[in-house]
Amino acid sequence: MSPASLRIRRLRATDIDPCARLIAADPLWKRYHITLARARRLLQEVLAATHRGGGRTGGTGEFAVAHSGGQVVGFIWFRLDGTFHHSGYVRWIGVARNVRGHGVGAKLMAYAERKIFARGPNVFLMVSAFNTGAQKFYKRLGYAEIGAVPNYAIRGITERLFRKTRGPLSAPAIRAGARRRRSASRISVSVP
């Protein structure tokens, strides 16, 4: 795969099955009981919520898909204000096994970070304590482990909380974010 051929865009209906298959084929997701049917259902819900929101991501966040050579090679699901209602949160990221180590994950993270950092100075994510490869990946991207959350998603699995920051929240930034969220929720109708 050539990094130059990589394209990232929002989830489309035609991406649901390839993304769901990527999820279902990975042993990591199986530990979290994400089956092919459940993955399809979650992705359909994200797409439906985006359509209901007129293209805005709303409460589900944005799901972006990486394509190369006409194939889905990865995805990222994130929210702009998913942590403490002020900071971005990366919910899921997945990269096809055959292209890992080729920069797909880093480009997906950069895509999400660009959007998140435009809204605020922090990005958070959680990674399974047993997933040491992912922890190293996030550390290379500038994330720091800031805590552990045992039994959060699944009993017996500890999640490591990671953060990448450009600084603390400031009162003006918090107020500006609240204004953006309020104005984005207003519907305007123009009559010709």
C-alpha positions in Angstrom: 0.0 0.0 0.0 1.3 3.4 -0.9 0.7 6.1 1.7 0.0 8.5 -1.1 -3.0 6.4 -2.2 -4.6 6.6 1.2 -7.9 8.6 1.4 -9.9 9.3 4.5 -13.6 10.3 4.4 -16.7 10.0 6.5 -18.6 6.7 6.7 -20.9 5.8 3.8 -23.4 3.0 3.6 -21.0 1.0 1.3 -18.4 1.1 4.0 -20.5 -0.6 6.7 -19.9 -4.2 5.7 -16.1 -3.9 5.1 -15.6 -2.0 8.4 -17.8 -4.5 10.2 -15.8 -7.4 8.7 -12.5 -5.8 9.7 -13.8 -5.5 13.3 -15.2 -9.1 13.5 -11.9 -10.6 12.1 -9.8 -9.0 14.9 -9.3 -11.0 18.1 -9.2 -7.7 20.1 -12.9 -6.9 19.3 -13.9 -10.5 20.1 -12.7 -9.9 23.7 -15.3 -7.1 23.8 -18.0 -9.3 22.4 -18.3 -7.2 19.1 -19.7 -9.7 16.6 -20.1 -9.0 12.9 -23.9 -8.4 13.4 -23.3 -6.0 16.3 -20.6 -4.1 14.4 -23.0 -3.7 11.4 -25.8 -2.5 13.7 -23.5 0.0 15.5 -22.2 1.4 12.2 -25.7 1.6 10.8 -26.8 3.6 13.9 -23.8 6.0 13.4 -24.7 6.6 9.7 -28.4 7.1 10.5 -27.6 9.6 13.2 -25.3 11.5 10.9 -28.1 11.6 8.2 -30.6 12.7 10.8 -28.3 15.5 11.9 -28.0 16.8 8.3 -24.3 15.7 8.1 -23.4 16.9 11.6 -22.0 14.1 13.8 -24.2 14.9 16.9 -24.1 12.5 19.8 -22.6 9.6 18.0 -19.5 11.3 16.9 -17.8 11.0 13.5 -16.8 7.7 11.9 -14.2 8.1 9.3 -12.9 5.4 6.9 -9.5 5.0 5.3 -9.4 3.7 1.7 -6.5 2.6 -0.4 -6.8 1.0 -3.8 -10.6 0.8 -3.5 -10.4 -1.1 -0.3 -11.3 -0.2 3.3 -8.0 -0.4 5.2 -9.0 1.3 8.5 -11.4 3.5 10.4 -11.6 5.8 13.4 -14.7 6.7 15.5 -14.3 9.9 17.6 -16.2 12.7 19.3 -15.2 16.3 19.4 -16.5 16.7 23.0 -16.8 13.2 24.3 -14.7 13.6 27.4 -16.1 15.7 30.2 -18.1 17.6 27.5 -15.0 19.7 26.7 -12.4 17.4 25.2 -12.2 15.1 22.2 -12.4 11.3 22.6 -11.2 8.6 20.3 -13.7 5.7 20.8 -12.5 3.2 18.2 -9.7 2.9 15.7 -9.0 -0.2 13.6 -6.5 -1.0 10.8 -6.5 -4.0 8.5 -3.8 -6.5 9.6 -2.2 -6.5 6.1 -1.5 -2.7 6.2 -0.4 -2.3 9.9 2.9 -0.5 10.2 2.3 1.5 6.9 1.1 4.7 8.5 -2.7 4.1 8.2 -3.3 4.4 12.0 -1.2 7.5 12.3 -3.0 9.2 9.5 -6.4 8.3 11.0 -5.3 9.7 14.3 -4.0 12.9 12.6 -7.4 13.2 10.9 -9.3 13.0 14.2 -6.8 15.2 16.1 -7.0 18.0 13.5 -10.8 18.2 14.1 -10.6 17.7 17.9 -7.8 20.2 18.4 -9.7 22.8 16.4 -12.3 22.7 19.2 -10.1 22.3 22.3 -6.7 21.4 23.6 -7.2 17.8 24.7 -7.7 14.3 23.1 -8.4 11.3 25.3 -8.7 7.6 24.6 -8.7 4.3 26.4 -6.7 1.3 25.4 -6.8 -2.2 27.0 -4.0 -2.9 29.4 -3.2 -6.1 27.5 -2.9 -4.2 24.2 0.8 -3.2 24.6 1.3 -2.6 20.9 -1.4 0.0 20.8 0.0 1.7 23.9 3.4 2.0 22.3 1.7 3.4 19.1 -0.1 6.1 21.1 3.0 7.0 23.1 4.9 7.5 19.7 2.1 9.9 18.7 2.6 12.0 21.9 0.0 10.5 24.2 0.7 10.0 27.9 -0.9 7.4 30.1 -2.7 9.2 32.9 -4.6 6.5 34.7 -6.2 3.1 34.8 -9.9 2.2 34.8 -10.5 -1.4 35.9 -13.7 -3.3 34.9 -14.9 -0.4 32.8 -16.1 -2.1 29.6 -15.7 -5.7 30.5 -15.2 -7.3 33.9 -11.6 -8.4 34.3 -10.1 -6.0 31.7 -8.4 -2.8 32.8 -8.4 0.2 30.4 -5.5 2.6 30.3 -6.5 6.2 29.9 -4.3 8.2 27.6 -4.3 12.0 26.9 -2.6 14.2 24.3 -2.7 17.8 25.2 -1.8 21.2 24.0 -2.6 22.8 27.3 -5.3 23.0 30.0 -8.9 24.1 29.4 -9.4 27.8 29.8 -12.5 29.5 30.8 -12.7 31.4 27.4 -12.2 28.1 25.5 -15.0 26.4 27.5 -17.4 29.3 26.9 -16.5 29.3 23.1 -17.0 25.6 22.9 -20.4 25.9 24.6 -21.4 28.7 22.1 -20.3 26.5 19.2 -22.4 23.6 20.4 -25.5 25.8 20.9 -25.2 27.5 17.5 -24.7 24.1 15.8 -27.9 22.8 17.4 -30.0 25.6 16.0 -31.9 24.9 12.8 -32.2 27.7 10.4 -34.7 27.6 7.6 -34.7 30.0 4.6 -37.7 30.5 2.4 -37.1 31.6 -1.2 
